[in-house]
Amino acid sequence: MKDYIEERAVEIAGYIIETKATVRQAAKKFGISKSTVHKDCVERLKVINPGMAVEVRKVLDVNKQERHIRGGLATRKKYLQVRN
């Protein structure tokens, strides 16, 4: 694996752990695709830094559990703005 990929994976993982960011937020911050963020954090990080991979997995699991709630809130906000 190339060095810049390893560095990127660790940097993205650190960002997600610090800010509790979603995959989508991390992708936007680093200017890469969601699938690249996911692959970096789930697959590549296991090889590079297993301890950090576990921490990122915890954050991603929480985000996945809350995803349907965030979607509902976004829809509610959208329709409240249309009404006003």
N, C-alpha and C positions, 0 to 999 in steps of 0.2 A: 504494500500500500504506500502511496506517495506521502511524503511528509506533510504537504499542505492539506491533504485530506484529513490526516490524523489531527493536525492542529485545529482545523475547522470543526471537527467532531467534538473535540474537547471544549473549544470555545462556545459552541452552540449548547452543549450540555451544561456548561457553567451558567450560561444565560438563562436557560430553562429552570435550573435549580434555584438560582437567585431570585428570579422574578415570578416563578410559577407560571411562566408563559405557555401558551398553547403552541402546537406545531405550526399553525398558521401565523401566529405572531412572530415566532422565531424565523420563519421563512421570509416574512416581510422585512424584518430587521436586518437579516444577513443577505437579502437579495437573491435567494435561491428557492427552488421549488419545495413544496411540502413533502414530496416523496423523498427528496434528498435529505431533508432534515430528519425525517423518520428513519431512513436507512442509516444515517450517521449515528443517531441516538440509540437505535435498537440493535442493529447488527454490528457495525464497526466499533462502537464504543465497548462492546463486550470483550473484544480482543485487546483494545488499547488500554482501557481502565475499567475493569470489572466493578469496582466499588462505585465509581461514578455512574456506571450504567444502571446499577440498582436504584440509585437515588433518582435518576432521570425517569426510570420506569415508574416509580411511585408517583411522581408529578404527572406523568402522562396518563396513568390509570385514573387519578383523581379527575383530571380534565375530561377524560372519556366518560366518567360517571356523571359529570355535571353538564355535559354537552347538550343534552335535550333541554335542560333548564335555561341555559344561555340562549338557545335558539328560540325558545318561547318568549323570553324577555325581549329579544331583538325584534320579533314579530309584533309584540305588543307595543313597543316603542314606535315602530314604523307606522302602525295604524293610529296611534294617538297623535302623531305628527300630522297625518293626513286629515284627521278630524278637526284639528285646530287651525 
